[in-house]
Amino acid sequence: MLNVVLITMNEGINMINFTDFYNKMGPHYDRWMETGESTLEDELNLVLETFPNPCRILDVGCGTGRISIPLQERGYFVVGADISEEMIKVAKEKDLREAYTGNFLDFEYQQEFFNGIISLHAGFSYTNDDNSIRLMIRKCHGLLVRDGRVLWDSPNEDFYGRERVLKWPAGDEIVETICYGHSISNLKELFNKEGFEVGKTWGSYSPLRLYEAGLPRLIIDAQKMNKC
Ligand SMILES: C[S@@+](CC[C@H](N)C(=O)[O-])C[C@H]1O[C@@H](n2cnc3c(N)ncnc32)[C@H](O)[C@@H]1O
């Protein structure tokens, strides 16, 4: 069970859990992301540099298919998985062919099938529970081919703090939820324990910069190793 914030009142502010949040954001999400800290082009370039084309990619927390669709158009075989029905609905309208609705922790697929697993602006952002994170990393390990790679990104705790409030416009209302910053040392340790070797780490997409404590993102490129 993910450790998420349920509906609470905080100084008159309505806070909703992240699934409700993204269900409300579905039709508005792509436009909102255009105002974000990085460009789709820069995010996509990192994915294209990381994975050869063609190969099989699983996009965890694919949302509206902002990343999945351009990959599919370039010839990658892409499966998108997202817990929000409304985000997946938009992805399907944009013609994402392989879409799964549900929590990644419950995702079932052929083992050792994917060459790459990506999770941009999603990943571990909606849980602060190390056990859930380990289970997600373990799931990735099982789904990846030998030497498969994960490109996984969260807010950087050193930049945003442990809890980051998202307050975004969804049509004529403002919706709010909490996502979590993570620390590079903790995530590296969890990846190592689950049989991955962490390679490069970056701290921003636009421009692409290697990880530093003062940068907003924590983007990890991890390669599957054989478990002892
Ligand atoms: C900020 S959006 C990112 C969407 C997309 N990756 C992108 O870069 O545009 C985060 C998405 O992750 C999804 N998500 C978060 N935790 C999830 C989980 N455990 N399983 C499936 N989807 C999840 C949310 O529903 C939401 O659509």
The ligand as a Gaussian input file, in Angstrom:
#p B3LYP/6-31G(d) Opt

LIG

0 1
 C        3.842000      13.920000     -13.035000
 S        2.986000      12.577000     -13.846000
 C        4.261000      12.043000     -14.980000
 C        3.692000      11.506000     -16.292000
 C        4.728000      11.216000     -17.353000
 N        5.726000      10.265000     -16.889000
 C        5.381000      12.488000     -17.820000
 O        6.593000      12.633000     -17.674000
 O        4.665000      13.344000     -18.340000
 C        3.045000      11.294000     -12.616000
 C        2.209000      10.088000     -13.017000
 O        2.637000       8.978000     -12.244000
 C        1.476000       8.207000     -11.946000
 N        1.842000       7.331000     -10.820000
 C        2.389000       7.704000      -9.644000
 N        2.619000       6.631000      -8.868000
 C        2.201000       5.542000      -9.566000
 C        2.181000       4.143000      -9.301000
 N        2.634000       3.643000      -8.150000
 N        1.713000       3.294000     -10.254000
 C        1.259000       3.790000     -11.429000
 N        1.247000       5.119000     -11.733000
 C        1.716000       5.985000     -10.819000
 C        0.410000       9.253000     -11.673000
 O       -0.902000       8.743000     -11.772000
 C        0.722000      10.291000     -12.762000
 O       -0.004000      10.080000     -13.947000

